[in-house]
Amino acid sequence: MSEHTTVPLIGIDRELVQLLELGSRVVEMAKKGGATVAECMLRSGAELSAKVRMGEPELVEEAGHRGAGLRVMKGKRVATTSTSDLSEAGIKRFVDDALELAELSQEDPFAGPADPSMLCDPKKLPDLELYDPAGGEIDAARAIKEAIRGEAAALAFDKRITNSEGGTFGRTAGGGVIVLSSGFRASTKGSYASLSVVPVAEDAGGKKRRGYHWTAKRHLAELDDAEAVGKEAARRTLRKLGAKTVATTEASVVFDPDTARSMLGLLASCIMGSSIWRKSSYLIGREGSRIASDLVNVVDDPLIPRAPGSRAYDGEGLASRKNVIVEKGVLQMYLCDSYSARKLGRESTASASRGGGAGVGAGTSNFILSPTTDSPESILKATKRGLYVTDMMGFGFNATTGDFSRGASGFWIENGELTFPVSEVTISLNLDQLLQSIDAVGSDLDLRTSMAAPTFRVTRMTIAGGSE
C-alpha cells in the first residue's frame, strides 16, 4: 500500500475566500504590468482513490492540489501561464512570465475577453447543489470498506467468479474561483464519488472474461449500494462466458447506455465552434439541416441540480443556459466560446470552459441524448436480428468525414432475445448515416457522467466478424 499525505479537506468556503483575494491581487499585478485584460483562475481540492483486490487493500492514493492559471492580453496579443507555487515569489514569477509571453506572441485579430455586457451577476447564481460534505470528506478507511463490500459481493455471487481486478472507490472534492479584470468574480465548489468493481471469470480454453459495473454521483447518498454494484458486475461478467465471433453481416445494432454515451461524444466533438472554424468537422454548414432521425434530441444543459457537468457560469463568466443542439434530428447550433463565436460571426453560447492553465475553449456541460418512454427491454424485444453492444475497443473516427469503425463486443440478438455473447467484431458506419438511422431511443438515461445517453438502436450497420 502506498499513501500520499494531503491537506485535510476542511473549510472549503474559507479557502475560496482566500483564493478570491489572491486572484484579485494577481489580476491587479498583471494590469499594473501592462496587461489590458487579465483573467485568473485558481483551484484547490483533494482526490482519494482506494483500490482493493481479493479482499485486501492494494493501493491507497490521496493527494491535494492548489494551483493558478492566468490569461493576459496586451491589445491583441495573448498569453497563458499556470503555476502550483502560490508563494509570493511564485506568484510574481507567474505574472511576470505571462506578461513576457504576451510581448512575444503574435497579434490575433479575434482575441479578446467576453463581452462585459453579457457577464452574469455573481450574486444571482443558482445553487446547483454540486457539493456534498458527506462525500467530499469521506476518508480512506471508509473508501476501503466500500470497495471491499463491492468486490466481496461479486466474488460471492457465483463460483465461476474466480478472480478479480479489484474494487475501487474514489472521491474528489474542492473548489475554484475566477477573477476577471472586467470586474467579474465568482467561486464554485463540488464533489464527486464513484465505485467500480471488476470481476474475472475463467472461460473455456483458459480464457479470462472480465466484466465490470460502476456507480458515480456528486452526492454520496445517491450512489448505488456497494453490494448491488458488485452483484451486477458479477452478472455482467458471467454473461460473457462462451463468447464467439459472428460472420460478417449487416444487421441492427443496439447500443447500451455506456457505449451510447461514447457515440454521443463523437457528435459533441463535431459541434464545437473550434471544430467548425478549423474545418475539422463533417457538420460544417449543416445548421438548420437534418443530421439525425426524428427521435434524436440532444441538449447541453449545465443547470441540472447535482449533475456531473453542471455549472452556474461558464469559463468566461457568462450565465449558464440550456442549449438545444439537435431537435427532432435537425442541428440547431454549434457550441461557442467568445473566441470561436467571433471567428464564426456570432455570439457565445455560454459554453466556454477554462483549463488549469486558464486557456479558454468551447466545451460541453451535461451533454445529453434525451430519453423517450421506450424501455430498453422493449427495444431489444422489437429487434429481430442484430448486435447488442456493451463494450467498444480502440478509436476509429474521422471527424472531418464522419467515418466510424471500432472493435465491439456484446450479445447476438435473434427474434428479440439475447442468444449468445459476441466478441472480436468490428462495427462500422459513417456517423452521419448512423445518427439518421436511429429508429429507437430508450428511457434508461443515467447521469453518472456529464456525457449521457440512453439505449438506442441503429437500423443497420456493417458487423465484421473475426476469429476467436
N, C-alpha and C positions, 0 to 999 in steps of 0.2 A: 504494500500500500504506500502511495506517496501523497504527501499533503503540502499545500502551499498556504501560508498564512495570509489572511486578508483583514482589512479593516472591518470591524463589525458594522453590519448594515443597519444603523440606527440613525434617527434624526434626519431622514431624507429631506424633509421640508426645510430644516435649518441649513442643511448642506446646499440646497438650491438657492436660498437667500444669499449665501456666501458666493456661490458661483455667479449669480446675477450681478453682484457688486464687482467681482473680478472681471466679468465680461464687459461691464460698463467702463471699467478702467482701461481695459485693452483697447476698446473702440476709441476712447479719448486719446490714448497714446498714439494710435495709428493716424488719427486725424491731425494731431499736432505734428506728426512726422510727414505730413503732406498728402495723406490719402483723401480723396474726395468722397469715397464711400468705404466704410469699414463694417464688416459683419462678423461677429464672433459667436461660436457655438462651443459650449462646454458640457461635458458629460461626466457622470460619476455613477458607479454601480458595482455590483459583485455578482459572480457566477459560481454556482456549485454543481458538480456532477459526481454522482456516486454510482459506481458500477459493481455489481456482484456477479459471481459465476459459480454455479453448482453450490449455492448456499453460502459462499464465503465472499467477503469484500475483496475486490480485486484492485480497484482504483478509486481514490477519492481526490478530486481536484477542486480547490477553492481558491479563487483569486478576485482581487478587487482592481478596478481601473479608474483612472481620473485623467482626463485629457481635454485639450482645447484645439479648435480649428479656427482659422482666420482667413477671410477673403477680403482683399483690399482692391480698390480701383484708384488709379490716378488718371482721371479722364477716361479714356477707352482702353487703358492698359490694366490687365487683371492678373492677380497672383493669389495663390492659396498656400498656406502652410499649416502644419499641425505640430503639437508637442504634448508630451506627458510630463514635462518638467514645469510645474506651476510655481516654482520658487521665483523670487524677484528677478534673479539673474536669468532664469529660464524664460520668463515672460518677456523681458527686454529683448533677449536674443530672438525670440519667436516673432515679435512685432518688427524688429529691425530686418529680419530675413524677408518677411512679407513685403516690406516697403522696397527693399533692394531688388527683389524678384520682379516687382511691378515695373521698376525702371528698365529692367532688361527685356520685358515682354513686348510683343508687337501689339499695335492697336487693333482692336476688334470693333468694327462699327456697330455691332449688335450688343455689345457689352453694356451692362447697366443693372441697377437694382430693380426690384419690383416697383411698380407704380405706387408711390406713397398713398395715393387716394384709395387704393384697393386694400391696404392693410387693415386687419381687423382690430377691434378693441380688446386688448388682453383681459379687461375686466368683465367682458361679456362672453367669455369662452364657456362652452358647455362642459359639465362634469361627465366624462365618459366612463368613469369607474375603471380606470386602467391599472390601478394599484391595489393589491390585496395584502395587507400586513401579514396575514396568516401564511400566505405562500411566500411572500418576499423575505420573511425572516426564518424560514424553515432551515434547520441545521443539518449537519452531516449525519448525525445519529438517526434522525427521522427519515432522511433520504435513503439511507442504507436499509432501514426497516421496511420501507415501502417497496424498494427494489427486490428485497428478499421475498416479501409476500407475493409479489407478482411472479417471480421466477418459480417459486415453490409450487404455486398453483398450476403452472404449466407442466412442471416435471411430474406432478402427482396426477395429472389428468388422464394419462394413458401410458401403459408400459412400453409402448413403441417410441415414446419420447425418451431417448437415451442420453441426450447431451443438451448443452445449451451454450449459446454465445453470450448469454448474460441478460440481466435485467438492469436497466439504467434509469435512475431518477435524476432529473436536472431542474434547476431553477435559476432564473436570472431576475434581478431587480435593481432599480436605480432611477436616475432622473437626468434631465438635461435642460439647458437653458439656451436661449438665443437672444442676442442683443444686436440691434441694427442701428447704424448711425442715423437712420431716418426717425428714430425715436421708439421703435417697437422693441419691447422687452417682454418675454414670457418664459414660463417654465412648465415642465411636464414630468410626471413620474409614472412608472409602470412596473408590472411584474408578470412573470410567465413561468409556468411549471409544466413538466412533462414526465411521462413514464413509458418506457418501451420494454418489451420482453421478446427475446429471440430464441425459441426452442429449436432443437435439431432432432430429426428422426432418421433412422437408417433404412434405406430402401434396398430393393433387390440389387445384387451385384456390388454391395458395399457403398452405394452412392448415398450421400448425405443430402437430405431435403431440409431446407431452412425456411421457416416461416416467421412472421412477426405480427405484432399488433401494438398499438400505442394510443395514448390519450394525451391531450395537452389543452390547457386553458390558462387564462390570466388569473382566475380565482381558484384557489386550491379546492374549495368545497365542490366545484363543478367538475373536477377530474373524475373519470370513471374509477370505480373501486379497483385496487391493485389486483385482487384475486380474479375479478372479471376480466381484466386485461390479460392476465396470464392464461386463463382458460380459453379465451378467444384466440390468443396466439398459438396455443396448442392445437386447436381445431383447424386453424389455417395451415399449420404445418402438416398435420396428418392427411389433409385432403390432397396434398401434393404427392403422396406416395403412389408409385406406379405411373408417373408422368411419362408421356411419349410424344413424339412429334406427329404431325399430320402431313398428308400430301399437299403440295402446293395447290391452292384453290382461290376462288373469290367467294366471300360469304359475308354475312353481317358480323359486325364487331361491337360488343358491348364493353364499355369502359367502366370499371368500378370507380368509386369516388377518388381513390388515391391516384389512379392513372388518368382519370378525367381531369384532375387538378393539374397534372403535368401537361396535358394537351392545352388546357386553358392558358398556361404560362407561355406557350408558343404564340398564342394570339396577343397576349399582353406585350410581348417583345416587339410586335409589329405595329402597334398603335401608338407608340411613343413619338412625340413630336421630333425628337432627335433622330429616330429611325427614318422619319419621313423626309426631313431636310437633308439627311445624309444619303438619301435614296437607297436605303438598305432594307426596304420592306416591300412585300408584294401588294400592300394595301395603298400605295401612293395613288392619289387621285380617286379613291373609292368612297369618300364620304358621300352619304346620301344614296348609295347603291347597295344592292343585296350582296352580302358576303357570307350568309349562313341561312339555315332554314327558318321558317316562321317560329319554330319552337325555341329559338336561341335568343335569350335576353341577357345581356351582360352589363353589370353595373360596377362602378368603382365607388364604394361607399365608406368613407372614413368616420362616419358618425354613428356607427353601431356600438352601443354600450358593451364594454368588456371584450370586444373582438380583438384579435391579434394585431390587425393593421390599423386600428382606429387612431385618430389624432384630431385635436381640436383646431389646429392650424397647420399649414404646410411649411416647408423648409424656408420659405421667404416671408412668412408672417401673414399670409392670406388666410381668411377664414375657410375652414374645410367645408366641402359641399359634396353632395352625391352627384356623380356624373354618370349619365346613361350612355354607355359606349355602343351597344348594339341593341336595337329594339325591333323585335319580330324579324330578326335576320338582317336588318338594314343598319349599316355603320353610321352612327350619328356624329362621332367626333374622334379626334386624336387627343391624347393627354399631353398637356404642355406646361412647362415652367415658363417663366418670363422670357428667358433667352430663346428657347425654341419657338415660343409664340411670336416674338419679334421676327425671327427668321422666316416664319410662315405667314406673317402679316395678320396676326390675330391676337386675342387676349389669352392670358394664362387661364388654365382650368383649375388653378389652386392645387396643382399636382406636383409641386416641387418637393424633392427630397434632398437632404443635405448630409453628406457623409462626414466621417470623423475629421477629414481634412478641410471641411467647410465648402468643398466644391458642390455646386448645385446642378441638378439634372431632374428631368421628369421621372416620376416613379408611381407605382400603384400603392393603394392603401389596402382596403379589403376588396380584392378583385374577384367578383362572384358571377358564376353562371346561375341565373335564377332558377329555382326548382319549380316543378309542377306538382300536381296531385297524384301522379302515377307512382306507385311503389316500385322499387327495384325488382321485387318478385314478379310483378305483373309484366314488366318489360322482358324479363327472362322467359316467362311463360309464353309470351307472344312472339318469341324468336324461334323460327322453325329450324334454322341451321346457322351456326356461326361460332365465334370465339368470344368467351368472356375473359377479358384481360384484367389480371390482378397485379402484374408486375411488368415493368419495361426496363430494358437494359441499353446502355450506350446512349449516344446522342447523334441523331441523324436528321437535322433540319436545316434547310437553307431559307433564311428569312426573306431573301431577295426574290426567290422564285416560289416559295411555299412548299417545295418538295419535302416530304417527310418519309422516313423509314427507320424503324427501330426494332431491336430484338424484343420479344414478348413471351410471356408465359401466362397460363390461366387454366381454363376448362373448356372443353368442347361442348357445344350445345346442340342437341338433337330434339326436335319437337318440344321445345320449351323446357327441357331438362338438362342439367349438367351431367354429362355421361362419363367423362374421364379427364384427368389432369393433362395439360399440354405444356410442353417445354420446348425450347430451342426452335422457335419460329420467328419470322420477321413479318411485321405488318407495315404496309406502305400505301400511301395515297397522298396526293397534293393536298395541303391543308385547306386551300380554297374549296376544293371539291368535298373534302371531309366535312367541313362545317355546314356546307349546303346539303349534305346527305344525312344529317342528323334527323332521325324520324321518331325519336322518343327521348324524353328527359325525365329523370326520376324526381322523387321527393326527398331523398336522403342527403340533404345538404348538412355538413358538419363543419363549423368554423374552428377547426383545430389549428389551422394556419391561415395566413392572410390571403392566400390563393385558394379558392374553394369552389368545388363543383359537385353536383350530384351525379349519380349514374346516368350515362347517356348511351344511345345506340346509333351507330352509323350503318346505313343501309347495306353498303358493300365496300370491302377493302380487299386488297391482294394480301393473302396469307401464304408466305413462302415457307415450306417445311424444310427441315434439316435432318440430321441423323442423330439418334440418341447415343 
